[in-house]
């Protein structure tokens, strides 16, 4: 199993900010746009995204730290897993107080009941007559950001050696959405039809866009001159770059909205929010120093005086 901390190059005690910075750096280095046709880079990019999805979510990270990747499985019951671990510690199972395996993996549902499985296998328990539909199976599929936004058709192999399945991801799909593929679950009993496959969509983050529902956010660097005088600049959107007017005296963190430039889902359309980030020159020069001195003197009072109580 993969070590998500090693994937991002951080320690197990890394802060949320350290994880975020490590991910952004790796995502920028490994983005498919920079490695067209490089399968290894593409696979590494997906691994980094997967690691970030887990470690950037406090609840998922806590479960991962305790149980590893098993905790990320559909229907995992942390309480039952702790009880089972306690009951079997030292290689001995405590009779009478141990957990039920159905509680650990979820009775019925996607996995089916343990009691039913044993009853059918050995002829005991509840006998059933006539065809029975197979159980539904649950799994996950990772989709890149743009495929989720625009929609995509994926060819997946449910299990090694099995048939390929066509999965249609609808435009505007979000993280956690589920797609049902009829007839690709567990085989039916006594000639009954197969169950269904339930796929949970996991959307990989984008290195530039942040998504909140149908709305998108993007940081836009602007120079001091553009912020002070106002300017017309090009802004990336899902449909290509557009021109945006930076208002005079714009401040860092100020947001402009581009209506209808977010994610489209059925008959709904989100917006794109552009956050201005005023950038200073990184070069050292006397001219820049003199210009900064002039800017400093232009403030009527200290820039942080308003924060004083």
PyMOL commands that set and color helices and strands:
alter all, ss='L'
color gray80, all
select helices_A, chain A and resi 4-8+16-30+32-34+39-55+58-72+78-91+101-105+114-122+145-150+224-229+286-297+305-307
alter helices_A, ss='H'
color red, helices_A
select strands_A, chain A and resi 137-143+152-157+164-169+178-181+197-203+210-212+215-223+231-235+242-246+255-258+264-265+268-269+272-279
alter strands_A, ss='S'
color yellow, strands_A
deselect
rebuild
show_as cartoon
